């Protein structure tokens, strides 16, 4: 399985886990263009933090690497990896391959 597919699998597992805990009517979509954070994102700040922690856990389980996904510079970038599910998967793929 390619690294990107493994990252996608881990992110989708994190989405499934997070969706179980979100308020009724709020879900993270499992598609590349599904919004995560920012103007079109549905997640409140605490839900977003929980999701990011879940992603870190699933990436650790899949790749056996420790890293911290939360970096204030990433949130402030013009092209933040947290805008959509696809941009997050792209970013994580670069991190694990790097």
Backbone as CSV, one residue per row, in Angstrom:
resi,resn,N_x,N_y,N_z,CA_x,CA_y,CA_z,C_x,C_y,C_z
1,UNK,0.854,-1.179,0.000,0.000,0.000,0.000,0.898,1.241,0.000
2,UNK,0.595,2.181,-0.865,1.377,3.415,-0.961,1.210,4.260,0.304
3,UNK,2.218,5.085,0.565,2.190,5.934,1.767,0.931,6.805,1.801
4,UNK,0.581,7.413,0.671,-0.588,8.285,0.631,-1.863,7.511,0.986
5,UNK,-1.978,6.281,0.505,-3.156,5.468,0.839,-3.206,5.155,2.326
6,UNK,-2.050,4.901,2.916,-1.995,4.642,4.359,-2.381,5.891,5.146
7,UNK,-1.930,7.059,4.683,-2.296,8.321,5.342,-3.804,8.536,5.231
8,UNK,-4.334,8.330,4.050,-5.776,8.504,3.850,-6.565,7.570,4.758
9,UNK,-6.142,6.322,4.847,-6.796,5.346,5.727,-6.788,5.839,7.178
10,UNK,-5.645,6.326,7.637,-5.528,6.818,9.015,-6.420,8.038,9.242
11,UNK,-6.432,8.966,8.283,-7.268,10.171,8.420,-8.740,9.777,8.428
12,UNK,-9.139,8.858,7.555,-10.545,8.434,7.520,-10.953,7.735,8.824
13,UNK,-10.042,6.980,9.423,-10.331,6.375,10.734,-10.534,7.479,11.783
14,UNK,-9.691,8.499,11.732,-9.823,9.621,12.670,-11.149,10.350,12.450
15,UNK,-11.553,10.487,11.195,-12.843,11.116,10.890,-13.977,10.290,11.483
16,UNK,-13.931,8.974,11.288,-14.975,8.100,11.846,-15.070,8.245,13.361
17,UNK,-13.918,8.211,14.036,-13.897,8.343,15.497,-14.441,9.706,15.936
18,UNK,-14.033,10.755,15.255,-14.462,12.110,15.617,-15.951,12.292,15.361
19,UNK,-16.442,11.778,14.241,-17.865,11.929,13.918,-18.768,11.314,14.981
20,UNK,-18.296,10.267,15.632,-19.076,9.637,16.706,-19.260,10.575,17.896
21,UNK,-18.352,11.532,18.053,-18.362,12.410,19.220,-18.924,13.809,18.931
22,UNK,-19.159,14.111,17.659,-19.621,15.459,17.302,-21.099,15.639,17.609
23,UNK,-21.526,16.895,17.790,-22.952,17.155,18.023,-23.797,16.683,16.843
24,UNK,-25.036,16.379,17.115,-25.955,15.910,16.081,-25.996,16.908,14.920
25,UNK,-25.911,16.392,13.715,-25.969,17.233,12.534,-24.626,17.763,12.065
26,UNK,-23.578,17.556,12.846,-22.234,18.004,12.460,-21.407,16.767,12.126
27,UNK,-20.910,16.712,10.906,-20.069,15.588,10.498,-18.925,16.097,9.634
28,UNK,-17.826,15.381,9.693,-16.709,15.633,8.793,-16.892,14.673,7.628
29,UNK,-16.920,15.192,6.430,-17.070,14.360,5.253,-15.790,13.615,4.939
30,UNK,-15.939,12.460,4.284,-14.771,11.660,3.923,-14.512,11.790,2.419
31,UNK,-14.266,13.029,2.004,-13.896,13.294,0.616,-12.815,14.367,0.616
32,UNK,-12.057,14.447,-0.454,-10.922,15.375,-0.527,-11.348,16.826,-0.339
33,UNK,-12.519,17.195,-0.823,-12.946,18.594,-0.737,-13.803,18.904,0.489
34,UNK,-13.946,17.937,1.396,-14.724,18.175,2.619,-14.014,19.217,3.488
35,UNK,-14.727,20.279,3.876,-14.095,21.328,4.680,-13.804,20.869,6.105
36,UNK,-12.696,21.376,6.645,-12.329,21.062,8.024,-12.382,22.292,8.913
37,UNK,-11.602,23.285,8.560,-11.426,24.425,9.457,-11.353,25.690,8.618
38,UNK,-11.857,26.757,9.155,-11.847,28.019,8.415,-13.267,28.451,8.108
39,UNK,-13.411,29.232,7.063,-14.703,29.825,6.729,-15.798,28.793,6.477
40,UNK,-15.469,27.713,5.782,-16.498,26.737,5.428,-16.502,25.502,6.322
41,UNK,-15.578,25.435,7.263,-15.503,24.288,8.154,-16.630,24.271,9.170
42,UNK,-17.055,23.083,9.553,-18.150,22.932,10.503,-17.682,22.756,11.944
43,UNK,-16.401,22.525,12.131,-15.909,22.178,13.462,-15.696,23.401,14.343
44,UNK,-16.176,23.305,15.566,-15.864,24.298,16.581,-14.419,24.057,17.022
45,UNK,-13.844,25.016,17.705,-12.428,24.933,18.089,-12.086,23.663,18.860
46,UNK,-12.872,23.322,19.862,-12.571,22.128,20.661,-12.732,20.853,19.851
47,UNK,-13.743,20.823,18.979,-13.925,19.660,18.110,-12.750,19.527,17.152
48,UNK,-12.257,20.655,16.654,-11.116,20.638,15.750,-9.880,20.096,16.463
49,UNK,-9.646,20.543,17.689,-8.501,20.066,18.469,-8.621,18.561,18.712
50,UNK,-9.806,18.101,19.038,-10.018,16.665,19.245,-9.735,15.879,17.970
51,UNK,-10.171,16.414,16.836,-9.926,15.760,15.554,-8.425,15.687,15.269
52,UNK,-7.716,16.778,15.469,-6.274,16.807,15.214,-5.568,15.784,16.100
53,UNK,-5.955,15.694,17.354,-5.347,14.710,18.258,-5.644,13.290,17.782
54,UNK,-6.843,13.068,17.286,-7.215,11.748,16.768,-6.389,11.409,15.526
55,UNK,-6.163,12.394,14.664,-5.322,12.180,13.478,-3.902,11.816,13.904
56,UNK,-3.360,12.541,14.869,-2.008,12.234,15.364,-1.928,10.798,15.872
57,UNK,-2.952,10.376,16.601,-2.992,9.016,17.139,-3.037,7.984,16.016
58,UNK,-3.900,8.210,15.033,-4.045,7.241,13.938,-2.789,7.189,13.071
59,UNK,-2.133,8.315,12.848,-0.884,8.321,12.089,0.191,7.567,12.875
60,UNK,0.230,7.770,14.178,1.190,7.035,15.016,0.941,5.525,14.914
61,UNK,-0.324,5.119,14.992,-0.654,3.698,14.908,-0.273,3.111,13.550
62,UNK,-0.492,3.872,12.496,-0.227,3.371,11.141,1.256,3.363,10.789
63,UNK,1.995,4.390,11.215,3.387,4.549,10.787,4.406,4.382,11.913
64,UNK,3.921,4.277,13.139,4.797,4.173,14.302,5.787,5.336,14.376
65,UNK,5.265,6.540,14.124,6.072,7.756,14.269,5.324,8.723,15.174
66,UNK,6.088,9.488,15.931,5.512,10.526,16.777,5.763,11.876,16.125
67,UNK,4.728,12.656,16.029,4.887,14.024,15.563,3.711,14.839,16.069
68,UNK,3.872,16.130,16.056,2.815,17.030,16.502,2.305,17.768,15.275
69,UNK,1.054,17.575,15.001,0.433,18.182,13.829,0.070,19.636,14.082
70,UNK,-0.149,19.984,15.330,-0.570,21.338,15.656,0.626,22.268,15.719
71,UNK,0.617,23.229,14.857,1.666,24.231,14.767,0.959,25.517,14.362
72,UNK,1.069,26.542,15.180,0.323,27.765,14.878,0.689,28.335,13.512
73,UNK,1.890,28.074,13.044,2.278,28.540,11.716,1.451,27.864,10.628
74,UNK,1.077,26.606,10.842,0.250,25.909,9.860,-1.149,26.502,9.798
75,UNK,-1.679,26.919,10.931,-3.023,27.503,10.956,-3.050,28.869,10.283
76,UNK,-1.941,29.591,10.342,-1.906,30.948,9.816,-1.474,31.022,8.357
77,UNK,-0.947,29.946,7.816,-0.481,29.949,6.436,-1.634,30.232,5.475
78,UNK,-1.309,30.857,4.346,-2.316,31.091,3.314,-2.897,29.770,2.820
79,UNK,-2.058,28.777,2.711,-2.488,27.456,2.261,-2.411,26.479,3.428
80,UNK,-3.212,26.694,4.436,-3.215,25.829,5.610,-3.609,24.405,5.219
81,UNK,-2.933,23.409,5.772,-3.309,22.028,5.479,-4.633,21.621,6.129
82,UNK,-5.196,22.490,6.935,-6.425,22.147,7.651,-7.689,22.655,6.963
83,UNK,-7.579,23.166,5.748,-8.747,23.711,5.054,-9.709,22.599,4.643
84,UNK,-9.175,21.545,4.042,-10.003,20.419,3.600,-9.352,19.098,4.010
85,UNK,-10.119,18.034,3.899,-9.587,16.697,4.171,-8.439,16.405,3.196
86,UNK,-8.608,16.766,1.938,-7.573,16.523,0.933,-6.281,17.263,1.224
87,UNK,-6.390,18.532,1.647,-5.167,19.294,1.944,-4.454,18.717,3.165
88,UNK,-5.204,18.184,4.119,-4.598,17.543,5.285,-3.876,16.262,4.873
89,UNK,-4.512,15.460,4.027,-3.888,14.220,3.558,-2.618,14.538,2.767
90,UNK,-2.666,15.567,1.918,-1.473,15.971,1.162,-0.332,16.340,2.107
91,UNK,-0.647,17.144,3.102,0.375,17.584,4.065,0.961,16.395,4.820
92,UNK,0.104,15.533,5.331,0.576,14.375,6.096,1.400,13.433,5.233
93,UNK,1.031,13.279,3.975,1.791,12.427,3.066,3.218,12.947,2.919
94,UNK,3.358,14.259,2.805,4.688,14.861,2.706,5.481,14.645,3.987
95,UNK,4.816,14.746,5.139,5.495,14.578,6.424,6.017,13.147,6.583
96,UNK,5.176,12.146,6.299,5.591,10.766,6.519,6.599,10.288,5.471
97,UNK,6.562,10.875,4.290,7.525,10.493,3.254,8.843,11.225,3.429
98,UNK,8.779,12.402,4.129,9.937,13.268,4.272,11.031,12.693,5.069
